[in-house]
Amino acid sequence: MDATVKKIIIEVKKGNQQAFAELVELYKDKVFQVAYRMLGNVHEAQDISQEAFLRAYTNIESYDINRKFSTWIFRIATNLAIDRIRKKKPDFHLEDQVAGTEDLDYYSQIPGDDVLPEDVVVQHEMQEWIQDEIMMLPPKYRSAIILKYMEDLSLKEIGEVLNLPVATVKTRIHRGREALRKRLRD
């Protein structure tokens, strides 16, 4: 682990709140990214990110200074996101009619991409489509796929984040890829 991060964490363990603010500043974007990719919703990802840092702060004594902080905070965020996925039911679908309107669905509320060059639009739609397909995977495969291909973590790091043996991580990535391949083919 980075010596600077280690020093910051030692300060946090002493109760230095300013040091914790530095930790948040260093990792907030990555933690938000993980949460957003798991949940696909900005507000929920912000909630999960805040909750992850709150849990990290209140449990900082249990953190092993010799391990990577990023792995620890990703584990907290991933677990919180998986809990949120299990509890939530969709409140509306894009095809649903907007209340108080005639034949207006939620798709019509999405801003258009007219100003973008055509190839950028196609690429963006492709990324959204793949993200949507990833969102349809069961959480155990989704988290492994996101950590591997979007966060570029090693199998060992993913195992640490998800608290699983590397062999299980490999299996989940393989099965997640297969499920994605099947969904993308259909």
Buried (B, 14 or more C-beta within 10 A) or exposed (E): EEEEBEEBBEBBBEEEEEBBEBBBEBBBEBBBBBBBBBBBBEEBBBBBBBBBBEBBEEEBEEBEEEEBBBBBBBBBBBBBBBEBBEEEEEEEEEEEEBEEEEEEBEEEEEEEEEEEEEEEBEEEEEEEEBBEBBBEBEBBBBBBBBBBBBBEBEBEBBBBBBEBEBEBBBBBBEBBBEBBEEBEEE
